[in-house]
Amino acid sequence: MSKITEIESDAQWEQLLGSLPASTLLIVSFHAPWAAPCAQMKTVLETLAAEYPANDPPSTKWVSINAEELSDISETYDVTAVPFLVLIRNGQVLETVSGSSAVKVRTAIETHANRTDAAGAATSSVANGPEQVAAPKVEEPSAPVDPEKAKEELSKRLADLVKAAPVMLFMKGTPSGPQCGFSRQLVAILRENSVKYGFFNILADDEVRQGLKEFADWPTYPQLWIDGELVGGLDIIKEELGNDPDFFKPYSVEASAA
Amino acid sequence: MSPTESEIASSLSSHDALRPISSVLVKDVSGGCGSMYAIDVASAQFKGKGLLAQQRLVTKALGDRVKEWHGVQIRTSVPEDA
């Protein structure tokens, strides 16, 4: 599984560009630490990166750049908003994705990454046909994906997402800007109990929003997951705390400092 | 309860997985908009089950309706004589 490297300087960036094999797909994520959607995009990208093998020569290279600190690089790629994704191969920009749509990001990366299983399927169908398709065109980016496979991939993605942090909150909006009363209350409870948690704004990703309801077999948000298991929504959390005020103790900031 | 509230309450009462329901209260808390309900249910079926499992029985019984709502507040309890 691949990991994301944080680029710390222009020099490191130049060196990376110079040393990358021509076949490697370079996935560059521009972020700003103060922008909440970026934290979410980080989770999405980490989950995606984990699905790509760290082979040699690398088929994919994943890097993250602080758009404000390394502003020269941002300017080169015309980064006007964050999060911003740039896909590069052999020095050429293949595609850019602006904003926090996880679906768009995933589609763009998968289209250009030439995943080996998809390549295998394409070549076998070409061999049987009477015509020879010239270049190995892997997949039409806009062609409908086999729904079974799409569902499987979504399930896998969700399985990783719920484990992105020991305590994961799937909410409407963000902790600094909740978009719903129940989400706001749950954030307040987590804060009162000094809980360390990861969050996902389901308003920003409709695929996760609908998919997680099915995956969790739970119809509403917010949803709190602990250690990869669904605990429940606001009502349940309030009741658990009522029964045991130390419910969150193992996940609090003090616990990790100890 | 309003007609919709009663209708929801009776569909819960007649739902196999929740029977026997000793008490059910459905309240529209969306200011009459029919988009958010607070539901209190007491049933012997909840005995011995975790909170999540109890609430799941209720959401399953509510079925597709929940999809149209903005939210739902569920309070489950086990009747004393269960």
HADDOCK unambig.tbl for C-alpha pairs under 7 A between the chains (distance, minus, plus):
assign (segid A and resid 219 and name CA) (segid B and resid 66 and name CA) 6.77 0.50 0.50
assign (segid A and resid 219 and name CA) (segid B and resid 67 and name CA) 6.85 0.50 0.50
assign (segid A and resid 220 and name CA) (segid B and resid 71 and name CA) 6.37 0.50 0.50
assign (segid A and resid 231 and name CA) (segid B and resid 52 and name CA) 6.65 0.50 0.50
assign (segid A and resid 232 and name CA) (segid B and resid 52 and name CA) 6.05 0.50 0.50
assign (segid A and resid 235 and name CA) (segid B and resid 73 and name CA) 6.66 0.50 0.50
assign (segid A and resid 235 and name CA) (segid B and resid 74 and name CA) 6.76 0.50 0.50
assign (segid A and resid 236 and name CA) (segid B and resid 51 and name CA) 6.46 0.50 0.50
